[in-house]
Every structure is written in structure tokens, then in C-alpha cells.
């Protein structure tokens, strides 16, 4: 393994900040008045140094020696005791929050890119911190003053950690079928009773307390999602001047194929009838509250997917440059010197596909963060509403494309390594394992497709999709003005029309009552939209690279030429698939729709 792996290409991160993400417009907002491009660089440099020097060297140890369950408690790898305080010391857990919550109003764009380095270095270790941040933010948004005083600052500081406890063994992603109950008590609290499974970070030996955000049904509440409420349930509860166990028990440790440093657990609440929790938000609004954390977690999974693909790509690139094997096509027999395998066209094909996936995905996730910044901080309320709608639409795409295509990218990285790629002596097989989990975490790809087509693009009569299409059209115009190939501009413009027209067609089916046909190809619809939007990101990068190339120094020109090659590759290779996927969505092709279970 190359311990000099950069995790991400620093030039690419700078290129996104300086030329693609329009940071000067973002930093001009009053909320970000104390931040500059230089202050953002300081955050990035601190995180990348820690990721490269501390997190990456521990990755293999934590993967090979995962958490263990001993006498009902989870023990993490000893290295986590060294890493965790240093991770919290970076301050990223609370940095994007306002000063009233102890934060620094750091733009989420900067926070996203900084976290990309950390997750690329060791996603299991960084994942524990990201979970706690989501828990704290939810308490900040919906908790009472007493709950904020008790939990929020302890979670943001890392004194305690937090989890989201949604999934139950019998229900999986069908949250409306949960059975966990909450019975009111005379003191205003609730007795919580039920079982949850696949709960990341639900127990460990790093902090004295863990706060679980638990979905449960108050006794007498209606069935389905409307009867779900949200509760803060600590592992240790306050009693007088001290703390006592809160009847929260670990019942099983999940032995995962990836993300091994971060424990995934089955837990019971109220096995002895004495688990007490506090209501967060209003009764019956639990799923509404939890969606804040779920949506943030989905984008975080997308970021983890990008980071995991990036570290594997950087490893494959270094190997291809160093590994001598074979000779150029046309060389006779054993004539001439062996060449690095990067000289072989098929290896360059695989590397270019990795580059297109990794850098296109990073750009997409960073743009998603940009919309989040606008939605929270733009001085114009109308712009905030517009950006929030686009952010909601982008969330399933930003989660799914990096996860699905990131897995493909990591498989290519292993392929480039040949026999070394499938050996456990090198980390490629571990990154492949890690990546496989990302398409399942926080809602499978099928669920994301249902969410995108069934909810997001149809919201407000398709108004949000039209707003996003307008932003894509603006990029197409900028690319034409910059001198980008007309073929690339035309492909993205055509894909925009195809996506909008296909969505209108499917929406009409839904309005006519044929919801089954409308939703039949929701997974294909998600892929269609994803290819269109990543094509948009590559067109934006092509425009920026073209503008830069004319004045670039010779030693810089290669970077911009590489960007143009990757943009051309993705737009000419993947974006044309939009038409075929649109045909599937519109055609009503129903082979798997009419396939009966007994026919398999």
C-alpha cells in the first residue's frame, strides 16, 4: 500500500472551489462574512494533514480488528481512543452551525470538502463523528430548551456520541410498521420499549454516554407513519446528582463486510420496563423531524462513497504509473523495455472512467452542499425556498450515483492491480467491501428511486425540476461562451429536454391514476436523472477548464487537458444512455412488473 496516497487530488479540490462552485458569490452572503477563501484553505489543510498522517495509517488495523462484544458492551479498537479526541479537536462537528450553537457558520461547501479527506482516510472512524453531528443538529432544530441544555452541546463537543435508531428487525425500511412503543409517565417523560437493528455506533467504550434518537409510537397513536414520534433516549440517564443505566441493552453485534471500524448493533429498549426517554418535537411528527437527519445522512453516504472511490482511484493511479509490465502494441516479441501499465490503452480507459466517476461525483456532492448553504443563508427568502427544493431533489441522486458508480470505480481499481487487487495484503479489497455498503446505507437504491420520482420531482407540479433544469441550461450557455465543444453542450442540453419531457409523461400517468405504471421504472428514472446531472457537472468543469487553459503555464496545462478528456468521456459515453433509460420509463416495458413470484 502507498502511504503517500493523497486521498483526494488537491488540485481538483482547489479547482472546484476557485472555478466551479462560484465561491465568491457564496462568501458574499452576510452569514459567511467572517470567512474567506484563505480561511477555508486553512480548514482544508488541517483536515487533509490529519487524514493523511493519522487516519489513513490506521485504516487497515481498524478494518482487520473490528469491534467486539464483551459482556454486553462493545469494545472498539484501541487506536480509536487515540483518534477520537483528535477528530473532535478538528472542530468540524459543530463548525457549520451558527455561533448560538457553538459553531462558526462555516459554509457547508467547505465542510463537505474537508470531511471528504477525513472519510477517505478512515471512513469508520469519521463516520462515528458524523452520526453525532446529525444527532446534535436534530436536537438543536426540534428539541426543547431543556433537551438542548442536556444533550446538544455535549454531542457537538464529542463528550457524548449519538445515533439514529429507526430500523426494526421485522420492518426494515418500512418505518410505518414499527412496533416500538412509548408510554407517557407522570413526570412528562416516556417509557420506551422495543427493538432496533443495524444501529451504527449504538454502543462503544469511547464516551460515558450515547444518545439514541428513537422512532416509536405513543400508546394510542394511529398506525402507519402518522403515528410515529421521536424520542431522545440516553444509555445513561440523569438521576439526582449522578447517572444510572437507562435499560438500554445491546443484543447483537452485526459482522459487516465493510465499515468495520464502526459497530452496527441490535439493541433493546426497556427490556426491564425502565427505559426513559424525552419527546423531541411534537407527537406524531417523529418522521418529519427524523427526515432532517436522514437526508443529511444520505448526502453523507454520498460523500463517503466519493471519498472511498477517490482513495482507491489514487492508489490505482500510483500503481499504474509504477508497475512495469508488457510492451507497447507493435513491439516485437520481447524487444524493448517494459513499460508502466499506464501506457496500455485499456488501463487508461479504466483510470479515465474512475476519474470521471470520482471527480464528477465530488462536484455533484459539493454543488448539493452549495444549495444547502443557499437554502439556509441566502438573504432572499424566495431564493432560500428555491434552493431548498433543489436540495431535496438532489439528495437521492447525491446519495445513489456516488454509491453505485463508486462501487464500479473501486472494482476497476482492483482490476488495475491484477492479482494484487484481490489479495487481502493490499487495501483494494477492503475499499470494495466498504463501498458495497453505501448503496444500502440510509435507504437502498430502489428506495431512493421511489423517493425521487414519487415525491421530489413531482413536488409543486414539477416546479423544482424546472428550476434545476434552468440552472443546467445556464451552465450550457456558459460552456458555449467558453468555447466548449458544441457536441458536449448539445448532449447535455438534449438530456435536459429528455428528462423534463419524460417526467411530464410519467406525472400525467400518475394524475390519471396509473401510479403503478408511473413508478414501474423508478430505479431507471433515478439513473437517468443521475447521468444527466453528473453530465451537467462535467460540462461545468469543462467550461472552467477551457477558460483556464488558454492562460495556463505549461506545468498546469496537463491538469486542464485531463479535465477536458474526462468531461468528453463521461458526456459522450454515459449521457447518451439518458435516451435509452427515458424510453424504458415511458414505454411501460413490464417484464419484471408482470413476473409472478412462482415463475422464478
N, C-alpha and C positions, 0 to 999 in steps of 0.2 A: 504493500500500500504506500502511496505517495503522501507523506505527512506534510508536503508543501502544497497539497490541494488547496486552491484558493476559495473553494466552496461556491462562490459566485464570481463572475467576471466583473471586477471593479470598474472597468471601462464601460460596461453595459449599464451598471447602476448609475454612473455619472451621466451617461448619455440619456437615460430615461429622465433623470432629474433636470438636466440642462436643456434638452432639446425636444422632449416628447410630452412631458406631463404639465407643461405650462406653469411651472412653479412660481414664476414671478406674479402671476395672477392670483394664485392661491395665497402666497405670503403677503399680498397686499390687503387681505381681509383683516379687519381690526382684531379678530380673535388671535391672529398669529403675529401680532405686531412685534413681539419680543424675539421672534425667530428670523434667522437669515439663512441664506444658503450655506454660509460658513458654520453656523451653529448646528445645522443639520449634518454637515460633514463631520463635525466633532462627535455627534451621536453615532454615526455610521462607523467611524474609525474605531471608536471604543468597542462597539459590538463585534466588528469583524476581527479585531485583535483577540478578543476573548474567545470568540468562536473557533478561531484557528489555533490558538495556543492552549486552550483549556478543554473546550467541548469536543473537538474532533479527536484528539488523542485518547479520550475516554470512551469513545463511541463503541469500539469493539468489546471492551471489557464489560460494559453495561448490557450489550446485546448477548454476550456469551454467558453471563452470570445474572440472569433475570431475578426479579423479586421472589422471595419465598414466604410461605405462610407457616408461621410457627406459633402454636398455642393461641390461635385466633387472631393474631396480629401479623401484619405484613412487614417484612424487613427488606429494605432496598439495598442495593449495592453500596458498600461503604464509601465509594467515591462520591455518591450523591450528597453525603454530608459535607464534603468539601465544595462541591459545585453549587449547591442550592443557595447558600448565603451570598456567593459571588454573583450568581444570576440575579438575585433580588437586589444586590448592590448596584446593578446597572440602572435601576430605576424605571425600566420600561413598563413595568406592571401598571403604574399609575401615570406615567408621563403624558399620555394623550388626554387625560381627564383635566377638567378645569381646576383652578387654584383652590376653589372651595372644597374640592375633594382631595386636595393634596397633590394635584398634578401640575403640569407645566404647559398645557394647551399645545403639546407637540402635534403637528399635522399627522394624520393617520398615514399619509403617503410616506413620510419619513419613518414612522414607527413600523410600517409594513416592511420596508426595505431593510431596516435594522434587524427586525425579527427574522427575516429570510436568512441572514447569516447564522443566527443562533440555531434555527431549526435545521439548517443544512449541516451544522456541526454535530448536533446530537438532538434529534427530534424528541426522543423520550424525555430527556431532562428538561428541554424547553417547554414541552407540552404541559407539564405539571404547572408551570408558571402561568401559561396562557389560560388554563382552566380557572385558576384562582382569580385572574383578572376579570374573566367573564362573570364569575360569581359576585365579585365585588361590585361590578358595574350594574348588575341587576338589582342588588340591594340598594345601590345609590339611586337607581331610577324609580323603584317601586316600594322600597322599604319605608317603614315609619321612622320617625326620628330616633326612637329607642333602638330599633334594629340597626340603623346606621351607626349609632354610637357603640353598639355592642360588636358589630361584625365588620363594617365597611373598611375602616382604617387598618384593622388587623389583617384583613385579606389583602388589601393593596400593599401593605408593608411586607407581607410574607411571614408575619408572625404565625398566622394560620393559613391553611390552604382550603380550597373549595371545590365542589363538584356539582354536576347537574345529574340528578337521579330521575330519569324518565322511564327507561325500558324495564318491562316486567317479563318474566320467563314465558308466560303464556300469550303475551300480546305483541311482543316485538315492537315494530314501528307503529302499530295500531293503537295509538295512545288513548283513544276513546274507550278501549276495552280494559283499561287499568282497573285493578282491584284494591289498591292501597287506600285505606280509609283514614279519616281524621275526625275525632270526636271532640267537640268543644268541652272545656272544663270551666269550673267556676272562676278561675283566675284569668280567663281570657286567652289561655293557650289551648293547644290541641294535643290529644293523644293520637299519635300516628302509628299505624300498624300495616305492614305489608312487606313485600319482597321486591327487590330490584336486581337487575343483572347487567353485565357489561358496563359497569360504572368505573370510569377511568379515575385513578388517584383516590379511590374511596377509602383507602387505609394505607398508612406508611409510618415510618419512625422518624420523620424529619421535624415535625412540628407537634406541639402538645394538643392541638385541636384541629378538626376538619369540619367545615360547614357544608352540609348537603342541602341543595335546593331540590325539594322533593315534590313531585306532582302527586296529588292524592284527591280523593273525593270526600267532601264533608258529608257525614251521615245525613241522609235525606235529600241530597243533591240529585238532580236528574241524571240519567245515563248519558253516555256519549261525551263529546269534548266540552259541551256547555256546562257540565257539572264538575269540571276539573278546577281545583285551586292549587296554589303554590305555597309551600311552607319551607322555612329555614329550620333545619334540624341539625344541631351540632352533635358531634360524637361525645363531647363532654359538655354538660350543662352547668350553668351557674347555680350554686346552692349556698345561700348565705354569703360568707366571705371566701368560699372556696369553690371547687369544681368536683363534679361527680359524674360517673358514667351515665350515658343517656339511653341505655338499652338499644344500642346500635351494634349489630354483630356481623362480622364477616363470615359468610357461609361457604365461600369457594373462591379460589384463585383461577382465573382463566389463563390457560397456557397458550399464548398467542404466537402466530408465525412471525410477527413483526412488532415494532413499537415495544420491544421487550423491556426497556428500562422503565416504562410507565405501567404500573399494575392495573389490570382490569379485573373487577371483582363482582361477585354476587354478595348482596348484603340484605339483612333482615332488619326491619324497624319494628320495635315493640313486641319482640318475642315473649317478653315477660309482662307486657301490658303497661310499660312505664317509659315509653319514648315520647318526649315532649317537643313540640315544635311551635313556631310562631307563623301566623299568616303573613304572607308577603303580597301586597296589593289587595284587591277586592275579591270576595268569594266568587267563584265561577269564572274568574279572569286568569286562572293559572296558565293556560296555554298561551294566551295573549302576552303575558309577562315573559314566559319562558322563550317565546319566539325571538325576543331580543338577543338572548344568549345563544339560542340555536343558530340564528342567522350569522351572528359573529363567529360562531364555531365553524359553520360551513365555509366561510371565507378563510378562516384559519386553516382548515383542512386543505383548501385550495393552495394556500401559501406553503403549507408543509409539503404538498405534492410537488410544487415548483422547486422548492429547496432540495427535496430528495432527488429529483431528476437532475438538478444542477450539479450537485456534488458528484453524482455518478457520471454525468457528461464530462466534467472536468477531469475525472480520473481516466475515462476512456480516451480523452483527447491527449493527455500526457502519455499514456501507454502507446497510443498510435504513433506518436512522434518519436518514441524511443525504441520501440520493438522492431528489430531488423528481421525481415522475412521475405523471401522471394525477390524477384527482379522485375523490372518494368516489362509490360507486354511488348513483344517484339524481340526481346533479348533471347539469344540462342542458348539453349541448354543451361549450363552453369556460368555463362560468360558474365563478366562484370561483377560489381559489388552488390551485396544485398542492400535493399532499400528499406527505410522505415515503412511500416504498413500503411501509413497515411498517404503514401504515394500511390496506392492502389485505389482505383476509382470507386470500387464498391465500399471500401472503408470510408471514403469521403462522403459517399451517399448516406451511409448510416450516421456519420457525425453531423452532416448538414441537417438531417431530419431531427436529430437530437437538439441541435442548436435552434431550429425553427420551433420546436415544441417548447423548449425551456425558455427562450427569450420572448417568444410570443405569449406564453403563459404568464411570465413575470410582468410583462407590460399590461396584460389584462387585469391581473390582480391589483397592480398599482393604480390603474385607472379606476377600478372599483373603489379603492380607498379614497381616491380623489373625489368621487361622487359622494362618499360618506362625509368627507370634510366639508363639502359644499352644503350637503343636507343639514349639517349641524351648525354651520358658522356663517353662511352667506348672509350679508345684511338685507337682501331682498327676500321676503317670505315666499314669493312665487318661485324664485329660483331654488329655495330650500325644498319646496314641495316637489318641483320637477326633478331635482337630483335624488330625492328620496325614492321616488317612483322608479327611476332608472336603477338605483342601487338595489332595490327589491328585485327587479327583473334580472339584473346581472348576477345576483347571489347564487342561484343554482348552476349557472354557467361557470362562474369563477370557482365553484367547488368541483364541478364534474370534469371539465375539459382537462385541467392540470392533472387530476387523479387518473383518468382513463388513459390519456395520451402520455402522461408521465410514466405510467407502467410500461407502455410500449417503448418509451425512451430508455428506461432502465434495462429492459430486456436487450435492446440494441447495445447498450454499454457492455453488458455481459458477453454478447456475441462478439464484439470487437476484441475482447480479451481471450477469445478462443477457449481452450481448455482451462485456463486460469479463471475464466468467468464463472464457471460452475463449481469451483472449489471453495470450501469454507475458509481457506487460508487467506483469501482476499475478501474485501467487504462487498463486492458487487452483488453476491447472492443475498446478503443481508439487506441491501438497499432495494433489491427486487421484492423481498418479503415485506419490508416496510411499506413500499408503495402499494402493494396489493390491498392493504387495509384501507387506504384512502378513498377507494371507490365505495366502501361500505360505511365508513365513519360518517356520522351525522346525516344519515339518510342515503340509501343506495341510489345508484344512477337512475333506476326506474322511478323512484320516489321523486327525485329532482325533476325528471321529465314531466311527471304529473303536476308538480308544483308550477313549473314554468308555463306549461300550456293551459292547465286548468285554472290557474289563479293569476299569475303575474302578467302575461301578455294580454290577457282579456280584461284586466282592470281598467275601469273608466272607459270602456268601449274601445280599447286599443290605443288610448291617448299616449300612454307611456312608451309603447313600442314606436309610435310615430315620432315622439321626442328623441328617442335614441337613434332612429333612422336619420333624423335631421343632423345629429352630431356626426354620424358616419358620413353623410353627404358633405358636411363641412370639411372633413378630412380628405375626402375625394377631391374636392375643389382645391385644397391646399397642396395636395400631391400633384395635381395637374399644373398648378402655378410653379411648383418647384422643379418641374421637368421630369417627373417620374414617368416611366413607360406608360403610354396610353393603354396598352393591353392590361396592365395591372390595375389601373384606375377603373377601366371598363368592367373588369371582372368583379371588383368589389361593389361597384355601382349596380351591376346587374343582380348580384346576390342580394343586395338590399331590396330591390324591387320584388325578387322572388320570395324572400322571407315575408315581406309585408303582404303580398298577394296570397300566399299560402295561409298565413294567419287569418286573413279576412275570410277565406274559403272555409277554414275549419271553424271559425267563430260563427259563420252562418249555419253550419251543421248543428252546432250546439244550440243556437237560438231556435232552430226548427225542431229541437227535441231529440236529435240523433247524437246524444252525447257519447254513446259507445263508439260510433264511427269517428267522431271528432277526436277522441282520446286514444284510438287504437294504436297509432304510431307515435305516441308521445315521446318515446325514447329516441326515435328517428328525428322527431322535431327538435329535441334538445341538441342532438348532434349537428343538425342543420344550422341552428342558431349559433352554436359554438364555433363552427367553421367560419361562418360569416363574421363573427365578432373578432376572432383571432386574425382573420384576414384584414379586418379594419386596423387592428393594432400593428400588423406588419406594414400596412400601407402608410400609417403614420410614421413608423420608423424609417421607411424608405424615403419619405419626403424629407425628414430631418437629416438623414444620411446624405441625400443628394445635395441639400443646401450646404452641408459641411464639407463635402468632398472637394468642391472647387477651390477652397482656400486651405485645405489640409496640408500639413507638412508631409513629406514622403513617408516618414515613420508612422504617421497617423492614418494615411490613406487606406492601408490594408484593413483597418477596423471597419471603415465605412463601406468599402467594397464587400466585405464579408456580410454586412448588414443587407446590402442590396441583393446579394446572392440568396441569403436566407429568405428575404421577402419574396423574391421571384419564385423560389422553390415552393414556399407554402401557398402563395396565391395561385400559382399555376398548377400545383399538384393537388391541393386539398380543397380550395374554394370551389372548383368546378363540381365537387360532389354535392354542393348545395342543390343543384338542379335535380340530381337523382333522388336525393332524400326528400325534396319537395314533391316529386312525383309519387313517391311511396305514401307520403302523408295525405295527398289529395286523391289518390287512386282508389282507396278503400281496399287495397290488397289485404285479404283477411285470412291468410293461411294459418297463422297461429291463433287468430281470433276464433275460427271455427273448429280448430283442432280439439277433439274431446280427450279428456284425461285417459280414457281406456284405449285410445288409439296409439299411445306411445309404446 
